[in-house]
Amino acid sequence: MASTSRKIRVGVSGHDLKFWYPLQKALEATGRYEFREDVWTGHDTHDQASSQTLLEWADVLVAEWALANAVYYSRHKRPHQRLIVRLHLQERGTPYPADIDYSNVERVVFVGEHILRECVEKFAIPRDICMVLGNFVDVARYSLPKFGGAEYTLGIIGTAPSRKRLDLALDTLELLARHDDRYCLRVKGASPASIPWLWARTAEREYYQQVYSRINSGPLRHRVIFDPQGNDVHHWLQMVGSILSPSDFESFHMAVSEGAASGAIPVVWSWEGASEIYPEFPLVGSAEEAAALIDFGNRSAAGPRYREQVREVIRARYDSAVIMGQWDDLMSGSAVVPRQPKPASGRGVLVVWAIDNWRTFHRREMLEALAKNFGAQFDMLVIEPGNHYETIVKLGWSDNVEMQRIAGGELVAAAENIYRARLFTGGIDQGVSKAGYQGAVDPLKVLDGLIAQHFGDAADVVHWVYKPDQAQRLSGRKFVYEVYDDYTFDFGTGEPIPRMVEAEREILPKAEHVFFTSQPLMDRKGRLTTRASLVGNGVNYEPFARFRPKAGQARGRPVAGYLGNLSDFFDWNLMHEVCIALPDVDFVLHGQIEVDKLGEHQAVHAAMTRLPNVVFTGRVGRELGAAAVARYDVLLIPFVVNEAMHAVNPLKLWEYYATGRPVVTTPMDAIQEREPLAITAHGVDAWVAAIKRCLDGDAAAVEIAEARIARAEQHRWEEITRRHASVLPGVPGPVHDSPNRLTATPA
C-alpha cells in the first residue's frame, strides 16, 4: 500500500471509460488520488508497453469492465497491489469473466444484485469477494424546476437496442392519450440507424422500421418528439413528468435514477433486479399498468408526495456523495471488509420455525431486533418452510445457488448472529452434492445433524414457535411459544377450531415461556401456563418514518390506503360499501389476496376491482409499502369483528402511526387507542363519517400526527424485544410479566 505521504496511485484499464470518468472526477476532488489510464483498443487488444508501465506505477488497479483487461491484470498484478474489477452487464455474454484469476482480485463490483447472482453461478466467482455498488447520480444537478405541463410528458432515454422496448412506451402513450389529449412522449438518445453494428442486424433494423412506421402512420404522429443525444439530460428532464423504463432487462438503468432525481414519476417495468435496485418504486407489468400509475400520479393527492419521495430515495441511495464515499473507502482500503459470519462456540442456539420465507416473513424485523438484544449469548437459526428440494425450486422460493449451498451443508448468513437453513427430506437432484444429514425422512433428524455440524453437539438449543402444531412436532424439546394471533379460531368466522384448541391446551403448560401480544390473548390462555409475559407488537420504525411527507396539503383526489394481507379477516362487504359511498376518494389496497380463503367474498372482491376508485396492487415489499402508506391521506384497518380478531394487536397500527397519518379501525378489544390518534368505527355509515373526519378535520393536524409518531417510537422493536431476550438462559435483564394494557396516552 502507498505511503501516506503521497497520493494513492490508481491505474484504470478498459476499452470504454465513459461510465468511470464521473466517479474518477469525484475521487480526484478529494485530493487523495492520482489516476492514470490504460485504454484498450478493444475487448482483448491493448498496448503491452502501456499496461506494463501502469503495473510498475500503480498502488491500486481498477479493471473497468470484466473483459480481457481484467484477465490480464489478474495474472500480472504485483503482490503489493490491490485489484478491483467492475462487472457491468455485457460481460456476462463473453468468456472473459471465467478466465479471471480471482485469487488475485480483492473485489468484484456489480451495480445490481441480480447480475451478481447470475455471474457468481455462471463464472464460479467467489461470493465473498463480490459486492454491489450502485451507479453515481448527482442529485443536485437534476433538482431543477419542472416546466409547465411537464406532468403530461412521458420521457424515455435511450431506445437501442430493441430490448429497451420503445414499443411499450408507445402503447402507454396511446392509452393515456385516449383519455387526455395533453399527453406526449419525448425520446432522447442516438438514433438506432446511426449505430452501424445495430443497424446491420436484420431483426433489430426491422423492429425499428415497424416502430417508426407505427408512429408516422397513426395517431401518435404528433405526440412523439425525438431529441438528440447530449449531456443536457438534466435540462431535458425539466420537460418530463414520468420517466419510463420498459426494458426487457437492465443492469441498473441510469435513466430511472436521473428521472426520479428530477422529480419525475419512475415507471419501471418488472425487469429482473428492478425491485432490488429500486425497492421503493412500484413496478408495472404492462402498458395498462404503466398508464394507470401515471394517471393516478397526476390526479391524486399522493402524486406530488410521490414525486417528492422518489427524489429523496435516489438522494439516500445513489447520490454522488453516497456512492463516492463508498468508492473512497474501497479504493483507500479503509472499507470494512464484510466477513462471512460463523457460529461461535459456547453460544446457545435459538431455532425459529418461520411460517414464511425469511425475506417476506412479517416477524423478520422483530427477530432481527431480538437477535441483537441477546448479543453474544445466542445464535439464531431460522428454519424456512418447505422440506422438498424440487418443490421449493419450482415455487421459486430460493435461487439455485443458495439451494445447492444449503443442500451441501452450508448455513446462509442473514446477519451477524442470524443464519437461515432448510431441512430437506427429499427431492434433492442426484447431481446436487448434499450433506450427510440432508435427506433424512424426519426433519428433526436433519436439524440435529445440521446443529451438530455447525454449532456442536453440546449446544443449548431452544425452539421458538408460532403455532401449536409446530410445538407438537418437537417431540419434547425445549421451546418458547409466541402467541401473536389466536390460531385456535378461524379468522374469517371467529369459530373455534377444535384440533387447534386441543393442541394448544397440550403445549401451553410445556412451554419454557409464552409471550402474548395482547391482553385478550393473555386473558384467554394465561391460566394454562405459569411462565408468561405480555409483550405487545412493535414496529420497524425507520422505513415508515423515513418516508413521512412534508407538512401541507397536496392538491388532487384524497387517498385512503391499506397495507397487509387481504384474506378472510378483511371486511370485504364493509369496504365495498364504503368505496361506493365515497366516489371522490381513491382506495389503494396493498397486499397479497389470499383467494383460496375468500370463499363467498370472491364475488365482492371481483366487484371492487371494477370500481373506478379502487386499486389492488398485490403483495408489496417492505420499502415499497412503507413509502406508499406515508403518502396517503388516511390509513385503514378494516377487519371483521369476531372473537379471533378481538385478540389481534395489529402490526400495521404501529406502522401507520410511524407515518403520522390518520387511522380508522374497526373495534378490537386488544387495542384501546383513543381518538383522535385512531378513530374506531363500526358499520358503513360510521366508516364513511370517520374517513371524512380524517380528510376534513383535526385528525390530520400536526400535533396529532406528532402524538401518533411518539406512540410508534414507544413501540420500536429494538426496545420491545429486550423483554423477549431476557427469558433466554444467560441473557441479562429481568422478565416483566405484569399484564400492562396496551393503551394510548390521551393526545
N, C-alpha and C positions, 0 to 999 in steps of 0.2 A: 504494500500500500504506500501511497505517496507520502512524502514528508509534509507535515503541517505548515512548513514554511513556504510552500508554493501551492499553486492551484492544482486541483486534481485533473490529470490529463485523460481525456475521453476520446477514444478513437471510434468513429461511427462508419459502418460499412453497409452498402446496399446499392441496388440499381436505381432506386427512386426514393428520394428523401423528403418528398413534399409533406408527408404526414409527420415527419420527425422535426422539421425546422421550427415550427411554432414552439414546441417543447424545448428545443435547444436554446432558442432565444430567451425563454423564461429562465432557464437554468443559468445561462450566461449572466443574466441580470443579478444573480445572487453574488457574483464576484468570486465564486468558489471553483469554477470550472474553466478549462481551456479545451477547445474542441478542434479536432482535425478529421478529415473525411477520406475515405477510400471508396470512391464512387465506381461501382462496377458497370460495365457496358451492357450487361445482360444478366440473366438469372445465374449464369455459370461462367461468365467471362470477365477477366479483370487483368490489371497490370500487376504482375508479380512483384515488381520492384516497389510499387506504391504500397502494396499490402505489407511487404517486409519492413518498409520504413515505419509504417504505423505500428507494427508489432514491437519495434525497437523503442518507440516513443511512449506508448500509452500505459496508463495505470489500469484503466477500465476500458473494456471493449464492448461496444453495443452493435449487435447484428440486427439492423433494421430490415426485416423480412427473414424468415427461416428458410432461406434458399441456399445456394452453393456458398455464398459468403459466410453463412453460419457454420456450414460444414468445414470450410477452410479454417476459420478461426478456432473452432473447437479442436482441431487437430494440430494447430500451430501455436496456440497461446502459450505464454511463459508461465511458470509456476506461480509467480507473484501477481499475475494479472487476474482480474475478475471478468467473466464473460456473461453478458446479459443478452438474450435472444428475444426479439419481439416477433410473434407469430400472428399474422393478420387473419386473412380468410383464404386468399388464393393459394397459399402454400399447401393446403390440405389436398389439393388435386395434383401435387407433384411428388416425386420420390425423395426430395431433399431432406425433409424432416426425419426420415428414417435413417439417414446417413450421418446425422449429427452425433458426435461423441458427447453424450450428456454427462459423463463423469467429469468433463471439463467445463460444464455450464453451471453457473451459480443460480440463475433464474431464467425461466421461460415465461414471458409476459403475454397474456391474452387480453383482448378487450371485452370478451364475453365468456361466461361460464360454459355456455353450450358449445363453443368452439374448443374450449379446454377439454371438455369431456370427450368430444369426438376424437381429438388429436391424441389424447392420452391413450385411448383404446387403439387407435389406428396405427400409431407410430411407437408405442411402448415407451412413452416419455415418463420418467419417474414422477409420480404425482406430487411428491414432496418438494420438488423444485419449481412447481408451477404456481402462478398467481394471476389474479385478474386485476388489471388497472385500466379503468375506462379512458375514453378519449378526452381530450383537452378542450374545454369550452370557455371562452372569455365572455362571461355572462354580462359584464358591464358594457361590452361592445354592442350587445344585442338589445339592451334595455332602452329602446328608443320609443317615442310615442307613435301610436298607430295613426295612419291616415283615415279620414272619414270614409265609412263604408267598408273598411277592411274586413269586418266580420263576415261579409258575403263573398270574400275572395278565398278560394282554396289555392294552396301552393304545393308544388312538388319540385324537389331539387334533384336533378339527375334522373334520366329515364333510360339510360343504357347500362347494361344490356336489357333484353326483354324481360328478364326476371324482376325488373323494377316495376313492371305491371302498370304502365300508363293507361291501359285499357280499363283497369279497375277505378282509376281516378276519373276517367270519363263516365263510367257507369254511375259513380257517386254524384258527379255534377249533373247528369241528366235527371236523376231522381230529385235533387234539390230544386232544379230549375222548373220542374213541373209545378211546384207549389209557390215559388218566389222567383220572379223574373230578374232579381238583382244578382243572383249567383253567377260567378265566373271562375275560371281556373287559369292560374299563371304557372308556366312550366319554365324552370330555369336550368340551363346547362347546355353542354355541347350537343349539337345535332348528331344523332346516330350516323347519319350519312357522311359526316366529317371524320368518322373513325374508321380507317381503312380495314383493319382486321375484322371489325364487327360487320361492316357492310359487305365484306366478301363472303360472309356466311349466309347461305340461301335462306335458312329458317329465320334468322334474325332480320334480314332485309325484307322478307315477305311479311313478317309481323308488323314492322313499322309502316310498310306501304298500306296495309289494311287499316291500321290505326289512323294514318293521315287521311286516307280516303273517307273513313267514317267521319272525321272532323269536318272535312271540306264539303261533304255532300249532304249534311244533315243539319239539325237544329243547333249543333254545337259550333257552327262555323264562326260565329261572332262572340263566342263565350270562352274561347281558349286563346290565351296570349302566350307566345313563345318569347322568352327573354334570354339574352346571350349569357354565356358562361362569364364569370368575372369574380373579383374579390370584393364585390359590393353586396354580398348576401345580407349583411346587417341592415342596409338601407332598403333592399328589396323586400325584406320581411316586414317593413313598415306597412306594406300594402296587403299583407296576408293575415287572415284571421284564423285559418286552420291549416296546419301542415300535415301532409299525407305521407304515409309510409306503407304502401300496398304491396311491398315486395314479397316474392316467394321465400327468400331468405336473405339475411343480413348478418354481418358480424357485430355491428354496433348501430349503424345508420346515424351518422353525424347530423343529418338534416333534422331529425326528431329533436335532438338536444338544442340545436340552434333555433329551431322554430319555437320550442317551448320557452327557451330563454328570452325570446322576444315577446312572450305573452300570447302566442298563438295556441289554439287548441290542438294537441297532438292526436292525430287519428292514425293509430298503429294497428295494422292487421296482425293476426296472431302468428307471425313467423317464429320459428324456433328460437328461443332465447329472449324474445321481447319481454316476457313477463319477469325475467331476472334483471335485465338491464334497466327496464322502466317499470318497476313493480307498482308504482302509484298510479299508473295510467291505465284506464280501461282499454282493453283490446277489442277489436272487431273481427268478425269472420266473413263479412260480405259487404258489398256496396250498400245494401239496405241498412245494415247496422251502422256503417260509417255515416250515411246521410242522417240517420236518426240521432246519432251522437252530436253531429254538427248542429242540426236543427234544435235539439234540446239545449245545447250550449248558448244558442243565440236567443232563445225565447224565455229561458229560465233564469230566475234569480241566482241559481247555482252557477251559471255560466261565468259571470265576472269573477266569482270567488275561485272557480277552477283555473281561470287564466292567471290569477294571482298565485295560486298554489303551484302550478307547473313551473313557473319561473323560479320559485323558491326550491323546488325539488332539484332542478338542474344546478342551482347555485350550491346546494348542500352536497350533491353527489359528484358533479363533474366540473365545477368551476375551476378556472386556471389555478387559483391559489391552492385548491384541494389536491388536484392531480399533480401539479408541480411539486407540492410538498411531499407527496408520496414518492415521486421520482427522485427528489433530492435525497430523501432517506435511503432509497435503493442505491443510487449512484455513489453516495458518500460512504456506504457501508454501515450507516447508523440505524438502518431499519431493523426492527425486531424480527428475527427470522422465526416464522411460525414453526413450532415443533409439533410433531405428532404426539399428542398426549398418550400416556400409557398408564394403566392401573398401577397404583403404588401398593407395595406390601404393607400389611398391618392395618389397612383400612377395612371398614365394613362394606358390604355391597347392598344397595337398595335396588331390588328388582321391580321395575314398574311395568305392569301389564297394561300397555296402552290399548285403547279401543279405536285407534285410527293411526294412520301413518304419522310419524313424528312431525313432518313438515306442516301438516294440516290439523294436528291434534289440538283441540281447543284448550287443553290444560298444559300445553307446552310452556307457555311463559311462566305459569305457576311453578312448574317443575324446574325450570332454569333458575328461578329465584331460590327455590328450595335447595338446589344443589350448591349454590353459592353460600347459603346460610349454614349448611353442615360442613362446609370447608374441607379440611384435611381428614375428617373422621370417616367419610363415606365416599365411595364411587357410586354413581347411578348407572344402572344398566336398564335401558328401555327396550322391552320386547315388543316389536311391532307386530301387528296381526298378520295371520296367514302362515300356514305350515307347508304348503305345497309349492315347491320352487317353480314349476312350469306355470301354474295358475297365476302366481304373482307376476311373472314375466308377461303373460298375456294381458293381464289387467293394467300393466304399465305402472305398477306401484313403485318400482325401483329400476334404475338403469342396469344394463348388463354388467358393466364393470363392477358396480357395487355388489350385485348379487353374487358374482363369482368370488369376490373378496370374502363375503360373509360365508359362503359355502366352503371356502378354503380355510376358514378358521380365523379370519380377521374380525376385529371389532371396528366399527365406524365411529370415529370420534365426533361428537356433536358439540362439545365444549370441553373446558379444562378437565372436568371430572364427570362428564356425561358420555356414555357410549351407547350405540344402537346395535341391535342384532335381530335376527330372525331365527326361529327354531324350525329347521327343515326336517320333516318326517317323510318326505317322498318327493318325487317329481324332479330330482336332480338329473340333468342330462349326463350321459355317460362321458362326454368329453370334458365335463367340468370337474376340476380337482376338488375333492371335498375333505374336510377334517374328519378325523375318526369318529367324533361324536355326532356329526350331522348325518341324518338319515335314520336315526333310531325311531321306532314306532311311537314311543312315549315322548311327548315334548319335554317332560321334566327330565328324562334321561339325557336329552340333547342339552338342556340347560345345565345339568350337573357337569357334563363334560366341558361345556364352554367355561363355566365358572372355575373348574379345576385348572384348566389350561391358562386362563388369563388372570385369575385372582387368587388361586391357590386353594387346596383342599380345606385349609383351616379358616377360610374367610367366614366372618359372621354375616349371614345372609338374612335380610328381612325383605318380605314382599309387600308391594303396595298395590291394592286392588280397588276397583271402582264398582264392581257388581258382585252380588252374592255368589253367582255361579263360578266366577273366577276364583274366589276363595275356596269353594268346594273342590276344585280341581287340584288344589295344592297339597293334598294328602298329608295334612298335619303340620306343614311348615309354618314358620312364624310369618304373620302378615299384619299390616296396618290397613284399615278399611276407611277410605274417604267417601263419605256419602254426600255427593253434591247434587244428586237428583234422587227421587224416590222411584227406583226401578221395580218396586213391588206393585206399582199401579200402571195401568195403561194411560199414557199421557193424553190421548185423544178423548177417552171416555171417562177417565177418572175411576174406572172399576179396578178392584184389586186383581192381581194375577196370582192365583193360589200357589203355584210351584215356586214363585219368587218369594212369596211371603214365608213359606216353609224354609226355603234356603236361607233367608236372612235370619230367621229365628235360630237356625242351626249355627250360623257362622258368627253372629254378633258376640256371643259370650266367649268365643275362641280368639277374637282379635287381640293383638298386643295393645292396640289403641284404635279408637274410632273417632274420626273427625266429622262433625256435622256442619254443613254450611248455612243452615238456617235453624231458627228456634222451633218451627213446626217439625222439622226432621228430628231434632233432639227430643222434643216432647213425645213424639210417636214411638221412638225406638230406644231412647236413652236408658229405659228401665232394663233392657236386655244386656247391658254391659256396665261395668263399674269403671271402665277406663275410657273416658270420652271427653272431648273438648268441642266447644262451639267456636269455630273459626270461619268467619264469613268469606265470601268470594272477594276477589281483588281485581286489579286492573293492571295491564301492561301500559302504564300511563304515558310514556314518552311519545309513541306513534300518534296517539289521539290528540295529545296536547300540541304536538309539533305542527299540526295542520289547522289549528284554530284560525279562522279568518280574522282580518282586521275588523274593528268595530265599524258599524254603519250598515245601513240597509242597501242591498243591491237591487237594481231595477230588474223587473221580469216576473214571471209566474212563480209564486212560492212553491216550495218543495217539502214534502213530508217523506222521511226515509226510515227504512228498517234494515238492520244488519243481523243476520243469523239464519239458521236452518228454517226452511218453510215446510213444515211437517204437519202431523195431525194435531199438534198442540197449538198451531197458529189458528186464530179465529177467522176462518175464511169467509163465513157468512157476514160477520160483522164488518170486515174490511171491504167486502164487495159493496155493501150498502153505504159505507162511509165514502168510498171513492165516487159512487154515483151521486151522493148528496153534495160533494164538493168538486164540481167540474172545473173550477178555476184553480185548483191545487193539483200539482203533479205528485204522484206517489211512486217512489223508486224503491223497489224491494230487492235487496241484495241477499242472496243465499241459495244454497242447494235445495231444489224442490224434490222432496222425497216422495215421488209419485206413488210408489208401492204402498205408502202409508196413508194416502189421502182418502181412499175409499170413495164415499159419496161426495166428497169435496172436490173431486176431479172436475166435475161439471162447473163448479163455482170458479175454480182456477181457470178453466178454459174461458169462462165468461169474462173474467178480469183481464185476460190477455187481449180481449177485443176492445176494452175501454181505452179511449184516446189519451187519458191522463194517467195510465198505469204502465210502469216499465219493470219487467223482471230481468235481472242481469245474470242470474245463475250464481254459482259459487265464486267468491272473490277472495284474493289473498289478503293477508293482514294489512299490508301497507295500503293497498287499494281501498279496502273497506274503511280504514281509519281516515284516509283523505276524503272519501266520499261523504261520510256522515257529517264531517266537520263543515261541509259547505251547504248543508240543508237547513231549512228554517225550523223544523220541528222533527223530533225523533220518536219512534213508536215502539211500544211493547204490547202488541195485540194478542195476548194469549187467551185460550179458553179458560173459563173459570170452573175448576173442579178440584177434587182432593189432591190429585197429583201435582197440579200446578200451584196450589196454595203453598206448597213446600219449597217452591223454587225461589232462590235468591239469584236472579239472572246476572250473568257476567256483563251483558250488554248495558245494564243500568249504569254501572260504574264507567264503562267505556263511553257511553253517551255523556255522562257528567263531565268526563275529562275534556270534551269539546266545548262545554259550557252551553250547549244548545238546549232549548226547552224540550221536555219529555212528557209524553202522555202514555199511561199504562193502564192495563186492566187491574182490578184489585187482586192482590196476592197477600196472604197472611204473613209470608216470610219477609215482606218489605213494608216498613212503616214510614216511608218517606212522606214528608209533609209538603203541602203547597206553599209557595209556588215553585219549589225545586222540581217536583214531579206532580203532575195533575193526574189523579186517579179517575177513571171514567168507566161506567158500566152501561152498555147498550148503545145503539146507534146515535140517538139524539145527544146523549152525554158526550160521546166521542166527537161528534161534529162540533159541538159547543166548545169542547176543550181545545181542539185544533185551532178553531177561530180565536180563542183566547190567546193561544201561543203566538199566533200570527199578528194579532192586533193589540194585545195587552201588555202588562208589565212583566210577563213571564220571560220575555226576551231582554229585559233591562240588564244593563251592565252589572249592577250589584248582585242581581240574582244569578247571572252567569258565573260570577266570581265565587258565589256560595257553592254552586254545583262543582266547580273546579276544586274548591277546597275539600269537598267531600270525597272527590275522586283521589286527591292526594293522600287522604287518610287511608285509602284502600289500595295503596301501591302493593304489589306482590312482594317487593323487597322487604317490607315491614311485616306483612301478614304471615309470610312463610317462616319467620323466626319461631313462631309457636309450633308450626308443624315440625321443624327441625329439632326442637327441644325434646321431643319424645323418643328420639333415636338414641341408642346407647352411646355414651361418650360425648354427645353434643351438649355443650353447656347451655344453661338457660332454663328457668322454671317453666313448668306447664301451667297455664292459666285455664282452668276449666269452669270458671263462673259463667253461667249462660247469659252473657250480656246481649240484650236485644239490639238488633240492627236498626237503630232509629236515627233520624236526622236531627241535627241541631236546627231550631227554627231560624229561618232566614231573617 
